[in-house]
Amino acid sequence: MPTPADLVAAVDALVPDLLDVRRDLHAHPELSWQEERTTDVVARWLDKFGIQATRLDPTGLVAEVGDSAGPVIALRADLDALPISDKTSDPWRSTVPGVAHACGHDVHTAALLGAAGALARHAEDGGLPVRVRLVFQPAEEVMPGGALSVLAAGALSGVSRAFALHCDPSLDVGLVGLREGSITGAADRVRVQLSGRGGHTSRPHLTQDLTFALATLCTQLPAALSRRLDPRAGASLVWGSINAGSAPNVIPATGEATGTLRMLDATAWHESEHLVRALVREIVAPYDVDAEVTYIQGVPPVVNDVESTEIMRDAVAVALGPSAVTTTSQSLGGEDFAWFVESVPGSMGRLGTRTPGGATYDLHQGNLRVDERAVAIGAKVLAMSALASTVA
């Protein structure tokens, strides 16, 4: 059985290659469900490590390394980039106009490859007492997300636990943020289209005053949800777009509002669509307008299992030292690793990517830069989490 020092050393030996992979992927980002080149790159590196992979349709892949008699532990990374322009001046900046790895998935992928290479080195002579399922998932950035497709293909069949990391540019490199329970929020999309009799603003009584009805809906629906859902759910409905009319003296016949509904509680999330539809009907009823609700259920919260989080905590402490472990706050951002931990116990940690004393960036922004030391750190944490699961 490899010691923690063995795994750390194995990752360190791969660092030049892992940085090359990360930079290559960053320079050639691909959008959700289009990660064909990215899948090819991952497949080639797994082959170099002596790991056979099964390609998924249309993109992504699953592979295994380790003792077939041991427990099966899944490690997951996501492959896709965002429709955002790369604003950095790095030599490996995106070469694809309007597409960039602005969420760190290139780091996630390179880190999982590093973990795979280190684990494969010890599996060759039967020294790995665990089977590790390597899941390179497409389409995390779209709703409902590629996780559902991957799971439908059997990615978690026989799996005991699942682990993942997500870049955190507000956390210094060398730190890993952990939290039991909900670490991310559910994220659904809501679109309400109103239609009714329009007319002149001098005669609102002869119309259904759709603009007033829409404005009322946009203020009252978030307020009503705050009283109909358990406040501990942390529900937040925020409108991103509100449109109705084009002239100051015309009451339009149509209008719409679109936004996202996020929350931290899985039980409330399962109830939210029915409640939103019912409340919309009640709020617009006095104005006699027609309302059509399009509700796209996205992802549930990522709820970190207590035991799995402790395993990851031990793995970070062993791989990096006890001071590398920190407690992270909850976020209402969505993450479809949630579907993994709805199926099996698991945990997602936050991987620090900020250079100490350097700038703090934000995810989903074209100026995102990461301290590349995070790649090897992520590889060590993932590999050690799989190994630590054998003694949990």
BALOBA-1460 file (C-alpha; in Angstrom, 3 decimals):
// residues 392
<rec num="1" residu="m" x="0.000" y="0.000" z="0.000"/>
<rec num="2" residu="p" x="1.450" y="3.423" z="-0.918"/>
<rec num="3" residu="t" x="2.224" y="5.782" z="1.919"/>
<rec num="4" residu="p" x="1.064" y="9.416" z="1.831"/>
<rec num="5" residu="a" x="4.654" y="10.403" z="1.117"/>
<rec num="6" residu="d" x="4.669" y="8.058" z="-1.880"/>
<rec num="7" residu="l" x="1.571" y="9.660" z="-3.368"/>
<rec num="8" residu="v" x="2.871" y="13.181" z="-2.760"/>
<rec num="9" residu="a" x="6.155" y="12.286" z="-4.444"/>
<rec num="10" residu="a" x="4.338" y="10.704" z="-7.379"/>
<rec num="11" residu="v" x="2.311" y="13.878" z="-7.954"/>
<rec num="12" residu="d" x="5.380" y="16.089" z="-7.608"/>
<rec num="13" residu="a" x="7.117" y="14.073" z="-10.344"/>
<rec num="14" residu="l" x="4.200" y="14.851" z="-12.680"/>
<rec num="15" residu="v" x="4.040" y="18.615" z="-12.063"/>
<rec num="16" residu="p" x="5.711" y="19.735" z="-15.343"/>
<rec num="17" residu="d" x="3.328" y="17.560" z="-17.338"/>
<rec num="18" residu="l" x="0.293" y="18.692" z="-15.351"/>
<rec num="19" residu="l" x="1.092" y="22.346" z="-15.951"/>
<rec num="20" residu="d" x="1.465" y="21.639" z="-19.655"/>
<rec num="21" residu="v" x="-1.949" y="19.972" z="-19.655"/>
<rec num="22" residu="r" x="-3.578" y="22.810" z="-17.764"/>
<rec num="23" residu="r" x="-2.134" y="25.446" z="-20.088"/>
<rec num="24" residu="d" x="-3.076" y="23.461" z="-23.188"/>
<rec num="25" residu="l" x="-6.660" y="23.106" z="-22.007"/>
<rec num="26" residu="h" x="-6.806" y="26.772" z="-21.030"/>
<rec num="27" residu="a" x="-5.619" y="27.805" z="-24.495"/>
<rec num="28" residu="h" x="-8.193" y="25.567" z="-26.203"/>
<rec num="29" residu="p" x="-11.439" y="25.863" z="-24.202"/>
<rec num="30" residu="e" x="-14.623" y="24.194" z="-25.376"/>
<rec num="31" residu="l" x="-18.227" y="24.888" z="-24.450"/>
<rec num="32" residu="s" x="-20.620" y="22.428" z="-22.819"/>
<rec num="33" residu="w" x="-21.271" y="19.251" z="-24.823"/>
<rec num="34" residu="q" x="-18.563" y="20.298" z="-27.292"/>
<rec num="35" residu="e" x="-15.500" y="19.140" z="-25.307"/>
<rec num="36" residu="e" x="-14.205" y="16.816" z="-28.026"/>
<rec num="37" residu="r" x="-10.591" y="18.006" z="-28.069"/>
<rec num="38" residu="t" x="-10.544" y="18.163" z="-24.272"/>
<rec num="39" residu="t" x="-11.783" y="14.560" z="-24.104"/>
<rec num="40" residu="d" x="-9.046" y="13.548" z="-26.541"/>
<rec num="41" residu="v" x="-6.359" y="15.217" z="-24.423"/>
<rec num="42" residu="v" x="-7.559" y="13.468" z="-21.263"/>
<rec num="43" residu="a" x="-7.748" y="10.112" z="-23.057"/>
<rec num="44" residu="r" x="-4.169" y="10.434" z="-24.319"/>
<rec num="45" residu="w" x="-2.815" y="11.174" z="-20.863"/>
<rec num="46" residu="l" x="-4.739" y="8.327" z="-19.273"/>
<rec num="47" residu="d" x="-3.300" y="6.032" z="-21.915"/>
<rec num="48" residu="k" x="0.204" y="7.247" z="-21.034"/>
<rec num="49" residu="f" x="-0.539" y="6.288" z="-17.439"/>
<rec num="50" residu="g" x="-1.659" y="2.829" z="-18.556"/>
<rec num="51" residu="i" x="-5.318" y="3.533" z="-17.726"/>
<rec num="52" residu="q" x="-8.039" y="2.400" z="-20.109"/>
<rec num="53" residu="a" x="-10.928" y="4.819" z="-20.478"/>
<rec num="54" residu="t" x="-14.491" y="4.548" z="-21.742"/>
<rec num="55" residu="r" x="-15.572" y="7.530" z="-23.790"/>
<rec num="56" residu="l" x="-19.037" y="8.901" z="-23.191"/>
<rec num="57" residu="d" x="-21.525" y="10.196" z="-25.735"/>
<rec num="58" residu="p" x="-20.986" y="12.868" z="-26.919"/>
<rec num="59" residu="t" x="-18.072" y="13.950" z="-24.703"/>
<rec num="60" residu="g" x="-16.356" y="13.084" z="-21.443"/>
<rec num="61" residu="l" x="-15.015" y="9.773" z="-20.217"/>
<rec num="62" residu="v" x="-14.852" y="7.375" z="-17.294"/>
<rec num="63" residu="a" x="-11.880" y="5.217" z="-16.280"/>
<rec num="64" residu="e" x="-10.772" y="3.058" z="-13.376"/>
<rec num="65" residu="v" x="-7.496" y="2.421" z="-11.632"/>
<rec num="66" residu="g" x="-6.679" y="0.095" z="-8.756"/>
<rec num="67" residu="d" x="-7.548" y="-3.207" z="-7.117"/>
<rec num="68" residu="s" x="-10.810" y="-4.611" z="-8.474"/>
<rec num="69" residu="a" x="-11.494" y="-6.203" z="-5.089"/>
<rec num="70" residu="g" x="-11.355" y="-2.941" z="-3.153"/>
<rec num="71" residu="p" x="-14.081" y="-0.363" z="-2.482"/>
<rec num="72" residu="v" x="-14.903" y="1.929" z="-5.379"/>
<rec num="73" residu="i" x="-14.268" y="5.637" z="-4.837"/>
<rec num="74" residu="a" x="-15.240" y="8.187" z="-7.487"/>
<rec num="75" residu="l" x="-13.158" y="11.299" z="-8.197"/>
<rec num="76" residu="r" x="-14.788" y="13.826" z="-10.494"/>
<rec num="77" residu="a" x="-13.619" y="16.752" z="-12.634"/>
<rec num="78" residu="d" x="-15.545" y="18.868" z="-15.152"/>
<rec num="79" residu="l" x="-14.352" y="19.682" z="-18.658"/>
<rec num="80" residu="d" x="-16.311" y="22.584" z="-20.111"/>
<rec num="81" residu="a" x="-15.530" y="26.284" z="-20.454"/>
<rec num="82" residu="l" x="-17.748" y="29.366" z="-20.539"/>
<rec num="83" residu="p" x="-18.952" y="31.719" z="-23.306"/>
<rec num="84" residu="i" x="-16.730" y="34.505" z="-21.933"/>
<rec num="85" residu="s" x="-13.782" y="36.298" z="-23.524"/>
<rec num="86" residu="d" x="-10.376" y="35.726" z="-21.944"/>
<rec num="87" residu="k" x="-9.119" y="39.115" z="-20.704"/>
<rec num="88" residu="t" x="-5.761" y="37.923" z="-19.381"/>
<rec num="89" residu="s" x="-2.356" y="38.386" z="-20.999"/>
<rec num="90" residu="d" x="-0.991" y="34.957" z="-20.064"/>
<rec num="91" residu="p" x="0.920" y="33.148" z="-22.822"/>
<rec num="92" residu="w" x="-1.633" y="30.326" z="-22.551"/>
<rec num="93" residu="r" x="-4.689" y="32.580" z="-22.755"/>
<rec num="94" residu="s" x="-7.644" y="31.313" z="-24.770"/>
<rec num="95" residu="t" x="-7.179" y="31.057" z="-28.515"/>
<rec num="96" residu="v" x="-10.926" y="30.628" z="-29.032"/>
<rec num="97" residu="p" x="-12.793" y="33.934" z="-29.420"/>
<rec num="98" residu="g" x="-15.520" y="34.369" z="-26.834"/>
<rec num="99" residu="v" x="-14.728" y="31.167" z="-24.928"/>
<rec num="100" residu="a" x="-12.595" y="30.852" z="-21.791"/>
<rec num="101" residu="h" x="-11.936" y="28.632" z="-18.798"/>
<rec num="102" residu="a" x="-13.256" y="31.293" z="-16.450"/>
<rec num="103" residu="c" x="-14.361" y="28.833" z="-13.780"/>
<rec num="104" residu="g" x="-11.189" y="26.782" z="-13.354"/>
<rec num="105" residu="h" x="-12.335" y="23.547" z="-14.958"/>
<rec num="106" residu="d" x="-8.961" y="23.296" z="-16.671"/>
<rec num="107" residu="v" x="-7.417" y="23.172" z="-13.202"/>
<rec num="108" residu="h" x="-9.922" y="20.539" z="-12.065"/>
<rec num="109" residu="t" x="-9.155" y="18.353" z="-15.074"/>
<rec num="110" residu="a" x="-5.371" y="18.640" z="-14.744"/>
<rec num="111" residu="a" x="-5.605" y="17.906" z="-11.005"/>
<rec num="112" residu="l" x="-7.648" y="14.749" z="-11.573"/>
<rec num="113" residu="l" x="-5.162" y="13.622" z="-14.217"/>
<rec num="114" residu="g" x="-2.401" y="14.136" z="-11.657"/>
<rec num="115" residu="a" x="-4.267" y="12.047" z="-9.115"/>
<rec num="116" residu="a" x="-4.842" y="9.389" z="-11.774"/>
<rec num="117" residu="g" x="-1.154" y="9.239" z="-12.697"/>
<rec num="118" residu="a" x="-0.030" y="9.009" z="-9.085"/>
<rec num="119" residu="l" x="-2.557" y="6.298" z="-8.235"/>
<rec num="120" residu="a" x="-1.765" y="4.330" z="-11.394"/>
<rec num="121" residu="r" x="1.913" y="4.249" z="-10.486"/>
<rec num="122" residu="h" x="1.094" y="2.380" z="-7.291"/>
<rec num="123" residu="a" x="-1.590" y="0.202" z="-8.840"/>
<rec num="124" residu="e" x="0.851" y="-1.405" z="-11.263"/>
<rec num="125" residu="d" x="2.316" y="-3.670" z="-8.597"/>
<rec num="126" residu="g" x="-0.962" y="-4.218" z="-6.738"/>
<rec num="127" residu="g" x="-0.108" y="-1.603" z="-4.153"/>
<rec num="128" residu="l" x="-3.425" y="0.260" z="-4.283"/>
<rec num="129" residu="p" x="-6.099" y="-1.186" z="-1.970"/>
<rec num="130" residu="v" x="-8.953" y="0.709" z="-3.618"/>
<rec num="131" residu="r" x="-10.632" y="1.038" z="-6.991"/>
<rec num="132" residu="v" x="-10.783" y="4.632" z="-8.105"/>
<rec num="133" residu="r" x="-13.411" y="5.656" z="-10.652"/>
<rec num="134" residu="l" x="-12.129" y="8.680" z="-12.592"/>
<rec num="135" residu="v" x="-15.051" y="10.716" z="-13.913"/>
<rec num="136" residu="f" x="-14.291" y="13.466" z="-16.425"/>
<rec num="137" residu="q" x="-17.692" y="15.057" z="-16.811"/>
<rec num="138" residu="p" x="-18.904" y="17.303" z="-19.626"/>
<rec num="139" residu="a" x="-21.329" y="20.218" z="-19.443"/>
<rec num="140" residu="e" x="-21.271" y="21.351" z="-15.830"/>
<rec num="141" residu="e" x="-22.019" y="24.938" z="-16.847"/>
<rec num="142" residu="v" x="-25.487" y="24.328" z="-18.294"/>
<rec num="143" residu="m" x="-28.758" y="23.344" z="-16.666"/>
<rec num="144" residu="p" x="-29.568" y="20.681" z="-15.666"/>
<rec num="145" residu="g" x="-25.923" y="19.748" z="-16.289"/>
<rec num="146" residu="g" x="-23.869" y="16.902" z="-17.653"/>
<rec num="147" residu="a" x="-23.800" y="15.044" z="-14.344"/>
<rec num="148" residu="l" x="-27.200" y="13.494" z="-15.046"/>
<rec num="149" residu="s" x="-25.986" y="12.113" z="-18.369"/>
<rec num="150" residu="v" x="-22.828" y="10.738" z="-16.780"/>
<rec num="151" residu="l" x="-24.761" y="9.061" z="-13.979"/>
<rec num="152" residu="a" x="-27.239" y="7.606" z="-16.473"/>
<rec num="153" residu="a" x="-24.241" y="6.006" z="-18.187"/>
<rec num="154" residu="g" x="-23.404" y="4.176" z="-14.934"/>
<rec num="155" residu="a" x="-20.573" y="6.363" z="-13.653"/>
<rec num="156" residu="l" x="-21.557" y="5.703" z="-10.041"/>
<rec num="157" residu="s" x="-22.406" y="2.026" z="-10.369"/>
<rec num="158" residu="g" x="-20.888" y="0.272" z="-7.357"/>
<rec num="159" residu="v" x="-19.354" y="3.499" z="-6.007"/>
<rec num="160" residu="s" x="-19.130" y="3.918" z="-2.229"/>
<rec num="161" residu="r" x="-18.121" y="7.595" z="-2.081"/>
<rec num="162" residu="a" x="-17.436" y="10.516" z="-4.398"/>
<rec num="163" residu="f" x="-15.068" y="13.466" z="-4.061"/>
<rec num="164" residu="a" x="-14.463" y="16.649" z="-6.052"/>
<rec num="165" residu="l" x="-12.749" y="20.015" z="-5.793"/>
<rec num="166" residu="h" x="-13.743" y="23.431" z="-7.088"/>
<rec num="167" residu="c" x="-11.425" y="26.383" z="-7.556"/>
<rec num="168" residu="d" x="-11.893" y="29.227" z="-5.078"/>
<rec num="169" residu="p" x="-10.109" y="32.453" z="-6.130"/>
<rec num="170" residu="s" x="-10.911" y="34.070" z="-2.791"/>
<rec num="171" residu="l" x="-8.862" y="31.442" z="-0.943"/>
<rec num="172" residu="d" x="-5.050" y="31.441" z="-0.875"/>
<rec num="173" residu="v" x="-3.278" y="28.665" z="-2.743"/>
<rec num="174" residu="g" x="-2.275" y="25.927" z="-0.310"/>
<rec num="175" residu="l" x="-5.606" y="26.077" z="1.514"/>
<rec num="176" residu="v" x="-8.592" y="23.794" z="1.012"/>
<rec num="177" residu="g" x="-11.982" y="24.921" z="2.301"/>
<rec num="178" residu="l" x="-14.306" y="22.252" z="3.697"/>
<rec num="179" residu="r" x="-17.816" y="22.289" z="5.088"/>
<rec num="180" residu="e" x="-20.295" y="19.668" z="6.238"/>
<rec num="181" residu="g" x="-23.831" y="19.950" z="4.920"/>
<rec num="182" residu="s" x="-24.845" y="22.327" z="2.136"/>
<rec num="183" residu="i" x="-21.822" y="24.000" z="0.548"/>
<rec num="184" residu="t" x="-23.561" y="25.235" z="-2.625"/>
<rec num="185" residu="g" x="-27.113" y="26.193" z="-3.446"/>
<rec num="186" residu="a" x="-29.803" y="24.766" z="-5.640"/>
<rec num="187" residu="a" x="-30.127" y="26.781" z="-8.830"/>
<rec num="188" residu="d" x="-33.293" y="26.897" z="-10.953"/>
<rec num="189" residu="r" x="-34.302" y="29.214" z="-13.775"/>
<rec num="190" residu="v" x="-37.655" y="30.979" z="-13.709"/>
<rec num="191" residu="r" x="-39.330" y="32.754" z="-16.617"/>
<rec num="192" residu="v" x="-42.756" y="34.384" z="-16.312"/>
<rec num="193" residu="q" x="-44.455" y="35.686" z="-19.446"/>
<rec num="194" residu="l" x="-47.541" y="37.883" z="-19.018"/>
<rec num="195" residu="s" x="-50.027" y="38.769" z="-21.731"/>
<rec num="196" residu="g" x="-53.143" y="40.905" z="-21.676"/>
<rec num="197" residu="r" x="-55.026" y="43.792" z="-23.264"/>
<rec num="198" residu="g" x="-52.756" y="46.756" z="-23.915"/>
<rec num="199" residu="g" x="-53.637" y="50.354" z="-24.671"/>
<rec num="200" residu="h" x="-52.871" y="54.006" z="-24.043"/>
<rec num="201" residu="t" x="-51.411" y="55.092" z="-20.697"/>
<rec num="202" residu="s" x="-54.153" y="57.734" z="-20.409"/>
<rec num="203" residu="r" x="-56.748" y="54.945" z="-20.175"/>
<rec num="204" residu="p" x="-55.259" y="52.219" z="-17.936"/>
<rec num="205" residu="h" x="-58.764" y="51.266" z="-16.791"/>
<rec num="206" residu="l" x="-59.519" y="50.050" z="-20.290"/>
<rec num="207" residu="t" x="-56.474" y="47.798" z="-20.306"/>
<rec num="208" residu="q" x="-55.127" y="45.103" z="-18.054"/>
<rec num="209" residu="d" x="-52.077" y="47.303" z="-17.329"/>
<rec num="210" residu="l" x="-49.607" y="44.522" z="-17.898"/>
<rec num="211" residu="t" x="-46.588" y="46.638" z="-16.935"/>
<rec num="212" residu="f" x="-48.034" y="47.304" z="-13.487"/>
<rec num="213" residu="a" x="-48.904" y="43.623" z="-13.110"/>
<rec num="214" residu="l" x="-45.362" y="42.630" z="-14.083"/>
<rec num="215" residu="a" x="-43.814" y="45.109" z="-11.660"/>
<rec num="216" residu="t" x="-46.046" y="43.816" z="-8.879"/>
<rec num="217" residu="l" x="-45.103" y="40.243" z="-9.663"/>
<rec num="218" residu="c" x="-41.381" y="41.053" z="-9.643"/>
<rec num="219" residu="t" x="-41.550" y="42.525" z="-6.150"/>
<rec num="220" residu="q" x="-44.173" y="40.300" z="-4.563"/>
<rec num="221" residu="l" x="-43.009" y="36.879" z="-5.742"/>
<rec num="222" residu="p" x="-39.629" y="37.030" z="-3.934"/>
<rec num="223" residu="a" x="-41.395" y="38.399" z="-0.857"/>
<rec num="224" residu="a" x="-44.074" y="35.697" z="-0.904"/>
<rec num="225" residu="l" x="-41.473" y="32.949" z="-1.276"/>
<rec num="226" residu="s" x="-39.665" y="34.264" z="1.794"/>
<rec num="227" residu="r" x="-42.850" y="33.661" z="3.808"/>
<rec num="228" residu="r" x="-43.898" y="30.370" z="2.263"/>
<rec num="229" residu="l" x="-40.534" y="28.577" z="2.416"/>
<rec num="230" residu="d" x="-38.679" y="27.753" z="5.623"/>
<rec num="231" residu="p" x="-36.291" y="30.706" z="6.127"/>
<rec num="232" residu="r" x="-33.559" y="28.213" z="6.986"/>
<rec num="233" residu="a" x="-33.669" y="27.140" z="3.326"/>
<rec num="234" residu="g" x="-31.926" y="30.396" z="2.391"/>
<rec num="235" residu="a" x="-34.117" y="30.876" z="-0.705"/>
<rec num="236" residu="s" x="-33.259" y="33.793" z="-2.984"/>
<rec num="237" residu="l" x="-35.191" y="34.708" z="-6.137"/>
<rec num="238" residu="v" x="-33.336" y="37.356" z="-8.155"/>
<rec num="239" residu="w" x="-34.502" y="38.726" z="-11.485"/>
<rec num="240" residu="g" x="-31.849" y="39.141" z="-14.136"/>
<rec num="241" residu="s" x="-34.072" y="40.490" z="-16.920"/>
<rec num="242" residu="i" x="-37.402" y="42.362" z="-16.945"/>
<rec num="243" residu="n" x="-38.891" y="43.491" z="-20.243"/>
<rec num="244" residu="a" x="-42.194" y="45.101" z="-21.193"/>
<rec num="245" residu="g" x="-43.025" y="47.752" z="-23.751"/>
<rec num="246" residu="s" x="-40.950" y="50.280" z="-25.677"/>
<rec num="247" residu="a" x="-42.819" y="53.597" z="-25.472"/>
<rec num="248" residu="p" x="-43.648" y="55.777" z="-22.431"/>
<rec num="249" residu="n" x="-47.295" y="56.301" z="-23.410"/>
<rec num="250" residu="v" x="-48.176" y="52.738" z="-24.440"/>
<rec num="251" residu="i" x="-49.271" y="49.943" z="-22.124"/>
<rec num="252" residu="p" x="-47.878" y="46.791" z="-23.782"/>
<rec num="253" residu="a" x="-49.744" y="43.553" z="-24.355"/>
<rec num="254" residu="t" x="-46.834" y="41.309" z="-23.390"/>
<rec num="255" residu="g" x="-43.932" y="41.305" z="-20.956"/>
<rec num="256" residu="e" x="-41.666" y="38.908" z="-19.172"/>
<rec num="257" residu="a" x="-39.261" y="38.489" z="-16.282"/>
<rec num="258" residu="t" x="-36.481" y="35.920" z="-16.020"/>
<rec num="259" residu="g" x="-34.274" y="35.081" z="-13.091"/>
<rec num="260" residu="t" x="-32.865" y="32.394" z="-10.850"/>
<rec num="261" residu="l" x="-34.194" y="30.824" z="-7.688"/>
<rec num="262" residu="r" x="-31.488" y="29.523" z="-5.369"/>
<rec num="263" residu="m" x="-31.599" y="27.892" z="-1.953"/>
<rec num="264" residu="l" x="-29.526" y="25.797" z="0.425"/>
<rec num="265" residu="d" x="-32.106" y="23.200" z="1.460"/>
<rec num="266" residu="a" x="-32.832" y="20.143" z="-0.686"/>
<rec num="267" residu="t" x="-36.292" y="19.537" z="0.779"/>
<rec num="268" residu="a" x="-37.449" y="23.079" z="0.014"/>
<rec num="269" residu="w" x="-35.922" y="22.779" z="-3.446"/>
<rec num="270" residu="h" x="-38.080" y="19.789" z="-4.292"/>
<rec num="271" residu="e" x="-41.176" y="21.833" z="-3.342"/>
<rec num="272" residu="s" x="-40.242" y="25.101" z="-5.008"/>
<rec num="273" residu="e" x="-41.552" y="24.660" z="-8.566"/>
<rec num="274" residu="h" x="-45.109" y="23.893" z="-7.481"/>
<rec num="275" residu="l" x="-45.034" y="26.824" z="-5.049"/>
<rec num="276" residu="v" x="-43.709" y="29.304" z="-7.638"/>
<rec num="277" residu="r" x="-46.420" y="28.363" z="-10.130"/>
<rec num="278" residu="a" x="-49.155" y="28.714" z="-7.518"/>
<rec num="279" residu="l" x="-47.890" y="32.071" z="-6.246"/>
<rec num="280" residu="v" x="-47.621" y="33.541" z="-9.748"/>
<rec num="281" residu="r" x="-51.273" y="32.721" z="-10.378"/>
<rec num="282" residu="e" x="-52.313" y="34.315" z="-7.076"/>
<rec num="283" residu="i" x="-50.246" y="37.487" z="-7.531"/>
<rec num="284" residu="v" x="-51.423" y="38.333" z="-11.056"/>
<rec num="285" residu="a" x="-55.046" y="37.269" z="-10.539"/>
<rec num="286" residu="p" x="-56.300" y="40.798" z="-9.598"/>
<rec num="287" residu="y" x="-55.025" y="42.168" z="-12.917"/>
<rec num="288" residu="d" x="-56.738" y="39.513" z="-15.061"/>
<rec num="289" residu="v" x="-53.617" y="38.919" z="-17.160"/>
<rec num="290" residu="d" x="-52.526" y="35.560" z="-18.486"/>
<rec num="291" residu="a" x="-49.338" y="34.133" z="-16.989"/>
<rec num="292" residu="e" x="-47.141" y="31.431" z="-18.449"/>
<rec num="293" residu="v" x="-44.417" y="30.075" z="-16.169"/>
<rec num="294" residu="t" x="-41.384" y="28.286" z="-17.565"/>
<rec num="295" residu="y" x="-39.560" y="26.630" z="-14.696"/>
<rec num="296" residu="i" x="-36.279" y="24.879" z="-15.441"/>
<rec num="297" residu="q" x="-35.149" y="22.801" z="-12.500"/>
<rec num="298" residu="g" x="-31.376" y="22.995" z="-12.448"/>
<rec num="299" residu="v" x="-29.405" y="21.364" z="-9.677"/>
<rec num="300" residu="p" x="-30.006" y="20.619" z="-6.001"/>
<rec num="301" residu="p" x="-27.584" y="21.847" z="-3.332"/>
<rec num="302" residu="v" x="-24.290" y="20.035" z="-2.895"/>
<rec num="303" residu="v" x="-24.805" y="18.515" z="0.550"/>
<rec num="304" residu="n" x="-21.482" y="17.255" z="1.893"/>
<rec num="305" residu="d" x="-21.731" y="14.037" z="3.855"/>
<rec num="306" residu="v" x="-20.211" y="14.300" z="7.350"/>
<rec num="307" residu="e" x="-18.025" y="11.199" z="7.112"/>
<rec num="308" residu="s" x="-16.848" y="11.988" z="3.584"/>
<rec num="309" residu="t" x="-15.925" y="15.515" z="4.645"/>
<rec num="310" residu="e" x="-13.909" y="14.110" z="7.533"/>
<rec num="311" residu="i" x="-12.115" y="11.802" z="5.100"/>
<rec num="312" residu="m" x="-11.233" y="14.770" z="2.910"/>
<rec num="313" residu="r" x="-10.179" y="16.760" z="5.971"/>
<rec num="314" residu="d" x="-7.772" y="13.979" z="6.972"/>
<rec num="315" residu="a" x="-6.521" y="13.730" z="3.390"/>
<rec num="316" residu="v" x="-5.738" y="17.459" z="3.220"/>
<rec num="317" residu="a" x="-3.999" y="17.376" z="6.589"/>
<rec num="318" residu="v" x="-1.846" y="14.405" z="5.596"/>
<rec num="319" residu="a" x="-1.031" y="15.646" z="2.100"/>
<rec num="320" residu="l" x="-0.478" y="19.325" z="2.892"/>
<rec num="321" residu="g" x="-0.354" y="19.668" z="6.655"/>
<rec num="322" residu="p" x="-3.081" y="20.478" z="9.222"/>
<rec num="323" residu="s" x="-2.810" y="24.220" z="8.593"/>
<rec num="324" residu="a" x="-4.014" y="23.714" z="5.010"/>
<rec num="325" residu="v" x="-7.531" y="22.879" z="6.200"/>
<rec num="326" residu="t" x="-9.941" y="25.765" z="6.602"/>
<rec num="327" residu="t" x="-13.688" y="26.106" z="7.007"/>
<rec num="328" residu="t" x="-15.468" y="27.577" z="4.007"/>
<rec num="329" residu="s" x="-18.734" y="29.449" z="3.833"/>
<rec num="330" residu="q" x="-21.859" y="28.439" z="1.976"/>
<rec num="331" residu="s" x="-22.508" y="29.711" z="-1.530"/>
<rec num="332" residu="l" x="-25.722" y="30.029" z="-3.514"/>
<rec num="333" residu="g" x="-23.847" y="29.202" z="-6.694"/>
<rec num="334" residu="g" x="-25.040" y="26.008" z="-8.382"/>
<rec num="335" residu="e" x="-22.817" y="22.963" z="-8.988"/>
<rec num="336" residu="d" x="-24.041" y="19.726" z="-10.533"/>
<rec num="337" residu="f" x="-21.751" y="17.554" z="-8.427"/>
<rec num="338" residu="a" x="-24.905" y="17.777" z="-6.311"/>
<rec num="339" residu="w" x="-26.350" y="14.923" z="-8.360"/>
<rec num="340" residu="f" x="-23.377" y="12.745" z="-7.359"/>
<rec num="341" residu="v" x="-23.920" y="13.307" z="-3.636"/>
<rec num="342" residu="e" x="-27.661" y="12.774" z="-4.002"/>
<rec num="343" residu="s" x="-26.747" y="9.278" z="-5.175"/>
<rec num="344" residu="v" x="-23.832" y="8.333" z="-2.889"/>
<rec num="345" residu="p" x="-22.126" y="9.892" z="0.138"/>
<rec num="346" residu="g" x="-19.520" y="12.414" z="-0.907"/>
<rec num="347" residu="s" x="-17.914" y="15.782" z="-0.401"/>
<rec num="348" residu="m" x="-16.686" y="18.724" z="-2.449"/>
<rec num="349" residu="g" x="-13.889" y="20.955" z="-1.207"/>
<rec num="350" residu="r" x="-12.819" y="24.440" z="-2.272"/>
<rec num="351" residu="l" x="-9.331" y="24.603" z="-3.743"/>
<rec num="352" residu="g" x="-7.500" y="27.857" z="-3.048"/>
<rec num="353" residu="t" x="-6.140" y="29.489" z="-6.211"/>
<rec num="354" residu="r" x="-5.207" y="33.003" z="-5.040"/>
<rec num="355" residu="t" x="-1.546" y="33.935" z="-4.812"/>
<rec num="356" residu="p" x="-1.006" y="35.096" z="-1.200"/>
<rec num="357" residu="g" x="-0.920" y="38.880" z="-1.196"/>
<rec num="358" residu="g" x="-2.083" y="38.963" z="-4.805"/>
<rec num="359" residu="a" x="-5.296" y="40.038" z="-6.464"/>
<rec num="360" residu="t" x="-8.636" y="38.444" z="-5.620"/>
<rec num="361" residu="y" x="-10.515" y="37.439" z="-8.734"/>
<rec num="362" residu="d" x="-14.030" y="36.160" z="-9.218"/>
<rec num="363" residu="l" x="-15.307" y="33.096" z="-11.014"/>
<rec num="364" residu="h" x="-17.076" y="33.514" z="-14.361"/>
<rec num="365" residu="q" x="-15.036" y="36.610" z="-15.162"/>
<rec num="366" residu="g" x="-12.698" y="36.925" z="-18.119"/>
<rec num="367" residu="n" x="-9.828" y="38.205" z="-15.973"/>
<rec num="368" residu="l" x="-9.706" y="35.094" z="-13.749"/>
<rec num="369" residu="r" x="-6.155" y="33.969" z="-13.049"/>
<rec num="370" residu="v" x="-5.097" y="31.079" z="-10.835"/>
<rec num="371" residu="d" x="-1.898" y="30.310" z="-8.989"/>
<rec num="372" residu="e" x="-0.846" y="27.159" z="-10.813"/>
<rec num="373" residu="r" x="0.516" y="25.552" z="-7.675"/>
<rec num="374" residu="a" x="-3.146" y="24.676" z="-7.093"/>
<rec num="375" residu="v" x="-2.959" y="21.978" z="-9.784"/>
<rec num="376" residu="a" x="-0.548" y="19.741" z="-7.860"/>
<rec num="377" residu="i" x="-2.269" y="20.542" z="-4.583"/>
<rec num="378" residu="g" x="-5.607" y="19.447" z="-6.040"/>
<rec num="379" residu="a" x="-4.058" y="16.244" z="-7.380"/>
<rec num="380" residu="k" x="-2.618" y="15.372" z="-3.977"/>
<rec num="381" residu="v" x="-5.902" y="16.040" z="-2.171"/>
<rec num="382" residu="l" x="-7.945" y="13.944" z="-4.606"/>
<rec num="383" residu="a" x="-5.498" y="11.024" z="-4.587"/>
<rec num="384" residu="m" x="-5.209" y="11.107" z="-0.806"/>
<rec num="385" residu="s" x="-9.005" y="11.290" z="-0.378"/>
<rec num="386" residu="a" x="-9.348" y="8.051" z="-2.342"/>
<rec num="387" residu="l" x="-6.633" y="6.379" z="-0.309"/>
<rec num="388" residu="a" x="-8.021" y="7.643" z="3.023"/>
<rec num="389" residu="s" x="-11.427" y="6.167" z="2.153"/>
<rec num="390" residu="t" x="-10.025" y="2.649" z="2.591"/>
<rec num="391" residu="v" x="-9.552" y="3.167" z="6.317"/>
<rec num="392" residu="a" x="-12.689" y="5.185" z="7.021"/>
